Structures are given as C-alpha cells and as structure tokens.
C-alpha cells in the first residue's frame, strides 16, 4: 500500500495570521494575461521554477492562475507521483542512500511537471535536496511549500461551506490538513463545488475543513468518473527548520 508523505516544515499554526484572500477568477485571469503586469503568468512560473523568492500576491496568482493554463489537467493520473511514493516507502528517512535520493529527486521533478504546486512534492523535494547537501534548492522548495500552504490557508477559513479554502487538486486539501499534523477521514462531497474532509478527532472544536474544488471540474470530459485514493498512510518524517 502506498504511504502518504507528511509535511516537513513548521506547522501552519506558526504562520502569522493573514487576512482572507478569496480568489476572484476574473481578476486573476486579467492580471496573469496582461503582458505588462508583474503578475504575467509566463514570468511568474519561470521565477517559480528558478526557485526565486516570491510575494504572497505572486503565489496567489501563480496557484489559482494555473487553472487557466493548458498544462492544468487535474483529472489525469500522475504516474511520476506514484514513483515518488514508492521510493519514499522504501528509503530510510534518516539515513537514505545516495541512489534513493537521486531517484527521488528525478521522480519528484517529473511529477512536478503534472502538479507543480503539490505541497507533498514540494515537501519531498525540500527533504531530498537537503539530504543531498544542496541547501540552496532545499530552501527554495521549502519556501515554495510555505508560500503555497499560505495561499490555500488565506483563500478561506474552511470552517463553513460558504467560506471554504480553495484548491486546484484534491490532494492539496489533504496536504494542507497533514501540514497541521492532523489525521483525516474520508472526504465527502456536499455540493457541486465543495468537499468536507473530517478530522479523525476534533481539534480545537473544529471537526474538519471545507474545500472548494470547483476548478478541478472546469474542463471535465463527458462521462468522466473521478476516483481518488483515500487510504494512504503517513510516513513519519521529522519536522525541519529552514533558516
């Protein structure tokens, strides 16, 4: 059985509280399409791939703007991600072999072509580059991970159906919950746009989070049935601090 990877970075509870920034689709599309804007998408994604520092505004438009890109295919199987999980399942977290780390980096980069903002992948690559001794790339992926998690967190409080957090992949919502060190149960669709993922045990009186998944089905093929695995377990990766 495949095992899900936990988030390496500091828990989101340590992030400063930020005002909500619910994505407004029309505004995002206009800005990422404007060649004269600092939010022009080709420039944003280039900076992201180069590991450069980015503002929260840039992460917001980068993440939600991806839904307008031709490469956004959320309903396709990411076979490279399966390879990442297979490698993670066999390696020794504290004393990985050079071979496994090299394999993990190669598989992670390939999986990023399909899902460039996966918190799980960003987490794995930060770990892998750290284990390889590449501190520059380790920090770059760690910073991107923190930025994407902040973007999801700021999109809504997730406490009610009318104030969900917005995601562009189902797995991103689960990764967000995992980043808070919370175990979750099987999610359930409660409307055309919103899914509720319950915790296995309430945390601070919160029973679970609501996620808006509507972007995933914008271009859904006719008669398509989407099945997603909900039985991954957690690898016990130790939290790291990036300074």
Secondary structure, DSSP 8 states (H G I E B T S, - for coil): --EEE---S--GGGS---------HHHHHHHHH-TTSTT-HHHHHHHHHTT----HHHHHHHHHHGGGSTT--TTS--HHHHHHHHHHHHS-SSS--HHHHHHHHHHHHHHHTT-TT-HHHHHHHHHHHHHHT-HHHHHHHHHHHHHHHHHHHHT--SSSGGG-EE-SSHHHHHHHHHHTT--B---EE-SSSEEEEEEEEEETTEEEEEEE-GGGGTT--TT---------EEE--------
